[in-house]
Amino acid sequence: MTQVDPQLSKKNQDFIFRFKKGLSETDKLTDERKEEIVQTVSEKLYTGQKAGKTAAQMYGSPAQLLQQYLNPRRLAKKFHDYSFTFLATDTALVLVMFLSGFFAVTMSFGKSSSESQGIGVVSMLLLSFWGGAIYTFAMQRLVPNPKDKNPKKKMPTWLLLIVVAILWVAGFTAFMFIPTVVNPILPLFGNVLVLALAWLAYLLNRKHAGLEHGGILAISKLSQQARVDEANQKE
């Protein structure tokens, strides 16, 4: 343990313990470098702890922090450098792939591959893009923009969460009542086709935006990097 470890909360001590365990299993860094890293992280955790910040808010998981040292490649563009359209579309397409893949898997275990299961394709697409837009709307207001010299007064987090919940419930309710005549439930093959098309659109959307390595969900990777950058700037 480092000198500041006894002053850390139990959760932060557990974070450091798991982080040190990950460091000990790699030979990419010298023992001296490992000790320096642990000391630095411990000190930053203690500083953040006094400000009411958790290790998860500052670094994500121990595994994510470990990758920053073992594979320090970072996204060149920052969270607020990407447009609302790109982030919402990226998130929506991930939801489309998840839902269509889920329905395809459940159908493959059904009595018949042509057995109707799941929700209508129009409802699925609208729900995915509605969810992507709402999530992006919320994240763009929660993640500080370092380029904003005169930030406007933000909506309180508790109020933002209420607004997001109301929007989601309202959208979900509305989309579930779309008539089946224009909202058919796809068979197994149809869901596989939607999954393939969504995957292609997902790749093209990222290529157009210039994002090559952003994790499965770009908005999560970018917002995590933004939180780490903000914490480091305050040191």
N, C-alpha and C positions, 0 to 999 in steps of 0.2 A: 504494500500500500504506500501511496505517496503521503506527503506531509498534510495535505489538505483533506485526504480521504475521511478522517474521523469527523470532520465538520460537515460532510455531505449528508443529505437525507438518505434514508434507506433505499429509496428508488434510485437515486443517483449513484449510491455505492454499488447497487446491483448492476447498473448500467456500466460502470467502470470495470467491475469484475468480469462481465461478459465481453467487454471490449478488450481487456487485457488477455483474456483467454484466446480470443481471435488473433490478437497480435502474436501470441506465443506460438501459434500454429503455423506461422509463415516464416520463411527464410529470406524474404525480399528486403528485410530491414535488419540493421545491426541491433544488437542488444542495447547499445547506447542510444540509438535513435528511437527505439521503442520506449525507453524510459523517458526521453524528452517528450515524446508524443503523449504518453500517459500523464505526465506532469502538466503539460499545457492544457490538455482536455479537462483534467481534474480542476485546475484553477479556473477555467472558463465556466465549468459546471457550477462551481461554488459562487462565482460572480453572478451567474444567471439565477442561481437559487435564491440569492439575496434579493433579486429583483422580481422574484415570483415566477421564474421561467423553469420549465421542466426540461429534462434531457431530450425527451421526444420532440419538444417544440424547437429546440436548438439544433439537434443533429438527426432526428428521426430515430432509427434503431441502431444498436451497436454495429450491426452488419453494414448498414449504410455509411456510417462514419468510417468504418474500417476500409471500405472501398475508396473513400476519398483519399486515403493515404497509399493504398496499394495500387489503385488505378485512378489517379487524380485527374482524368479527363473531365472537363467541365463543359457545359453548354455555353457556347460563345454568346448567344443572345440571351437576354434575361426575360423574366416572366412578362413584364409589361412591354417588351419589344414585340410580342406576338399579338395579333389582332384577336378580337372577341370571336370573329367568325372562325378562325383557325382552331382556337382552343375549344370552342363549343362543338365544332364539327368533329374534331379528334375524339372528344369525349363521347359524342353521340354514336360515332361509328364503333367505338369499343363496346358500347351498350348493345348496338345492333348485333355485333358478332357474338356477344355473350348470350343474348336471348335466342337468336337463331340457332346457335350451337347447342344451347340447353334443350330447346325443343327437338332438335334433330336427334340428340342422344336419347331423350325420353321416348321418342317415337320408335327408335331402333330397338328398344326393349319392350315395345307394345306388342299386342297380339298380331298386328299387321302393320307393315311399314307405311301403308296408306291411311292408317287410322288417324282421324283428326284429333289433334291435341294442341294445347297452347291458346294463344290469342290471335285475333286477326292480324294480317300482315300490315294493314294500314295503321291499326292501333299500335303495333309494335314499333313501327318506324316513327310515328308521331310521338310516342312516349319516349323513345330514345333521344330524339332531337330536342324535345321539350326538356328532358332531364339534363341533357348536355348544356343547353342554354341557361337553365336555372343554376346549375353547378358553377358554370363559368361566371355568371353574374355575381354569385356569392363570393367566389374566390378572388375576383378582381377588386372587390371591396374589402376583403380581409387582408390581402397581401399588400404591404406598403410599397409605394413607388418611390424609389430614391431620387428620381429625376423631378418629382413634383416639389418645387420649392415652396409653394404656397398651398399645401393640401387643404381641401375643403373639409368641413366637419363631417365625419363619417356617421352613418347610421349605427346605432348601438348593436353589438353582436346579437343580443337577445332578440331585438326587434327584427334584425335581418333573418335570423333563424325562423321566426314566426312567419315572415313574409314568404320565405322559401317553402316552408311546409304548406302554407295555404295555396301557393302557386302549384306545387306538386299534386296536392290532393284534387284541386280544381281541374288540372289537366288530365290526371288519371281518370277521374270520374267522367269527364267529357269524352275522352277517347274510347272508353269502354262501351259507350252507347252508339258507336258508329254502326249502322246497319250491316249485316253480314253480306248483303248483296254487293256491296262495294268494299267489303272488308273480310275476304275469305281467309279461313285458316289453312295455311299451307301444309301440304304433305311433306314427308321426309325429304324428298328430292328438292322441293321448293325451298325449304329451310337451308339445305346445303348450298343451294344456288345463291340465296341471299347472303349467307356467310361468306362465300367466295367473292361476291361483288363488293360487299362491305370491306373485306380485307384489301381488295384492289384499290378501292376508293381511299381507304386509310393510308396506304402506302403513297398514293399519288398526292394526297393532301399534305403529307409530311414532306415529300420531295419538293412540292411547290413552296412550302414555307421554309425550306432549308433546315429542317430538323432531322438529323440522322440518328442520333442516339438520345432518345428522350424517354426510355422506358415504355411500358405498355400504355400508360396513361400520361400523356405529356404534361398535363396541368399539375399532376401530383409531383413529378420530377422537378418542374420549374418552380413551383411554390416552395418545395423543400429547399432548393438551392437559394431561393430568395430569403427564406428565414435564416439559413446559415450565414449568408452574406450580411444580413442585418445584424445578427448577433456579433459577428466578427468586427463590424464597423463600430459597434458600441463599446468594444473592449478598450 
